Amino acid sequence: MLRGKKAIIIGERDGVASPAIEACLKTVDTTAIFSLTQCYV
């Protein structure tokens, strides 16, 4: 479903960080066009 798509990734510092999500998406040939990890308090 995500193969060949582009994604915007917003991760959370205490949850799943954006580099981890980006690594998972690379396995299905998805390109991250924006990746950000934030701390939500």
MODELLER restraints for C-alpha pairs under 7 A, 6 or more apart:
rsr = mdl.restraints
at = mdl.atoms
rsr.add(forms.Gaussian(group=physical.xy_distance, feature=features.Distance(at['CA:2:A'], at['CA:28:A']), mean=6.84, stdev=0.5))
rsr.add(forms.Gaussian(group=physical.xy_distance, feature=features.Distance(at['CA:2:A'], at['CA:30:A']), mean=6.27, stdev=0.5))
rsr.add(forms.Gaussian(group=physical.xy_distance, feature=features.Distance(at['CA:3:A'], at['CA:28:A']), mean=5.44, stdev=0.5))
rsr.add(forms.Gaussian(group=physical.xy_distance, feature=features.Distance(at['CA:3:A'], at['CA:29:A']), mean=5.28, stdev=0.5))
rsr.add(forms.Gaussian(group=physical.xy_distance, feature=features.Distance(at['CA:3:A'], at['CA:30:A']), mean=5.59, stdev=0.5))
rsr.add(forms.Gaussian(group=physical.xy_distance, feature=features.Distance(at['CA:4:A'], at['CA:29:A']), mean=5.60, stdev=0.5))
rsr.add(forms.Gaussian(group=physical.xy_distance, feature=features.Distance(at['CA:4:A'], at['CA:30:A']), mean=5.24, stdev=0.5))
rsr.add(forms.Gaussian(group=physical.xy_distance, feature=features.Distance(at['CA:5:A'], at['CA:30:A']), mean=5.18, stdev=0.5))
rsr.add(forms.Gaussian(group=physical.xy_distance, feature=features.Distance(at['CA:5:A'], at['CA:31:A']), mean=6.43, stdev=0.5))
rsr.add(forms.Gaussian(group=physical.xy_distance, feature=features.Distance(at['CA:6:A'], at['CA:30:A']), mean=5.77, stdev=0.5))
rsr.add(forms.Gaussian(group=physical.xy_distance, feature=features.Distance(at['CA:6:A'], at['CA:31:A']), mean=4.76, stdev=0.5))
rsr.add(forms.Gaussian(group=physical.xy_distance, feature=features.Distance(at['CA:6:A'], at['CA:32:A']), mean=5.76, stdev=0.5))
rsr.add(forms.Gaussian(group=physical.xy_distance, feature=features.Distance(at['CA:6:A'], at['CA:33:A']), mean=6.32, stdev=0.5))
rsr.add(forms.Gaussian(group=physical.xy_distance, feature=features.Distance(at['CA:7:A'], at['CA:31:A']), mean=6.13, stdev=0.5))
rsr.add(forms.Gaussian(group=physical.xy_distance, feature=features.Distance(at['CA:7:A'], at['CA:32:A']), mean=4.82, stdev=0.5))
rsr.add(forms.Gaussian(group=physical.xy_distance, feature=features.Distance(at['CA:7:A'], at['CA:33:A']), mean=5.95, stdev=0.5))
rsr.add(forms.Gaussian(group=physical.xy_distance, feature=features.Distance(at['CA:8:A'], at['CA:32:A']), mean=5.96, stdev=0.5))
rsr.add(forms.Gaussian(group=physical.xy_distance, feature=features.Distance(at['CA:8:A'], at['CA:33:A']), mean=5.90, stdev=0.5))
rsr.add(forms.Gaussian(group=physical.xy_distance, feature=features.Distance(at['CA:8:A'], at['CA:34:A']), mean=4.92, stdev=0.5))
rsr.add(forms.Gaussian(group=physical.xy_distance, feature=features.Distance(at['CA:8:A'], at['CA:35:A']), mean=6.14, stdev=0.5))
rsr.add(forms.Gaussian(group=physical.xy_distance, feature=features.Distance(at['CA:9:A'], at['CA:18:A']), mean=6.06, stdev=0.5))
rsr.add(forms.Gaussian(group=physical.xy_distance, feature=features.Distance(at['CA:9:A'], at['CA:32:A']), mean=6.90, stdev=0.5))
rsr.add(forms.Gaussian(group=physical.xy_distance, feature=features.Distance(at['CA:9:A'], at['CA:34:A']), mean=6.11, stdev=0.5))
rsr.add(forms.Gaussian(group=physical.xy_distance, feature=features.Distance(at['CA:9:A'], at['CA:35:A']), mean=4.69, stdev=0.5))
rsr.add(forms.Gaussian(group=physical.xy_distance, feature=features.Distance(at['CA:9:A'], at['CA:36:A']), mean=6.25, stdev=0.5))
rsr.add(forms.Gaussian(group=physical.xy_distance, feature=features.Distance(at['CA:10:A'], at['CA:18:A']), mean=5.91, stdev=0.5))
rsr.add(forms.Gaussian(group=physical.xy_distance, feature=features.Distance(at['CA:10:A'], at['CA:35:A']), mean=6.06, stdev=0.5))
rsr.add(forms.Gaussian(group=physical.xy_distance, feature=features.Distance(at['CA:10:A'], at['CA:36:A']), mean=5.00, stdev=0.5))
rsr.add(forms.Gaussian(group=physical.xy_distance, feature=features.Distance(at['CA:10:A'], at['CA:37:A']), mean=5.79, stdev=0.5))
rsr.add(forms.Gaussian(group=physical.xy_distance, feature=features.Distance(at['CA:11:A'], at['CA:17:A']), mean=4.48, stdev=0.5))
rsr.add(forms.Gaussian(group=physical.xy_distance, feature=features.Distance(at['CA:11:A'], at['CA:18:A']), mean=4.28, stdev=0.5))
rsr.add(forms.Gaussian(group=physical.xy_distance, feature=features.Distance(at['CA:11:A'], at['CA:36:A']), mean=6.11, stdev=0.5))
rsr.add(forms.Gaussian(group=physical.xy_distance, feature=features.Distance(at['CA:11:A'], at['CA:37:A']), mean=4.47, stdev=0.5))
rsr.add(forms.Gaussian(group=physical.xy_distance, feature=features.Distance(at['CA:11:A'], at['CA:38:A']), mean=6.28, stdev=0.5))
rsr.add(forms.Gaussian(group=physical.xy_distance, feature=features.Distance(at['CA:12:A'], at['CA:37:A']), mean=5.26, stdev=0.5))
rsr.add(forms.Gaussian(group=physical.xy_distance, feature=features.Distance(at['CA:12:A'], at['CA:38:A']), mean=5.07, stdev=0.5))
rsr.add(forms.Gaussian(group=physical.xy_distance, feature=features.Distance(at['CA:12:A'], at['CA:39:A']), mean=5.72, stdev=0.5))
rsr.add(forms.Gaussian(group=physical.xy_distance, feature=features.Distance(at['CA:13:A'], at['CA:37:A']), mean=6.01, stdev=0.5))
rsr.add(forms.Gaussian(group=physical.xy_distance, feature=features.Distance(at['CA:13:A'], at['CA:38:A']), mean=5.75, stdev=0.5))
rsr.add(forms.Gaussian(group=physical.xy_distance, feature=features.Distance(at['CA:13:A'], at['CA:39:A']), mean=5.18, stdev=0.5))
rsr.add(forms.Gaussian(group=physical.xy_distance, feature=features.Distance(at['CA:17:A'], at['CA:37:A']), mean=5.72, stdev=0.5))
rsr.add(forms.Gaussian(group=physical.xy_distance, feature=features.Distance(at['CA:18:A'], at['CA:35:A']), mean=6.00, stdev=0.5))
rsr.add(forms.Gaussian(group=physical.xy_distance, feature=features.Distance(at['CA:18:A'], at['CA:36:A']), mean=5.87, stdev=0.5))
rsr.add(forms.Gaussian(group=physical.xy_distance, feature=features.Distance(at['CA:18:A'], at['CA:37:A']), mean=5.40, stdev=0.5))
rsr.add(forms.Gaussian(group=physical.xy_distance, feature=features.Distance(at['CA:22:A'], at['CA:32:A']), mean=6.61, stdev=0.5))
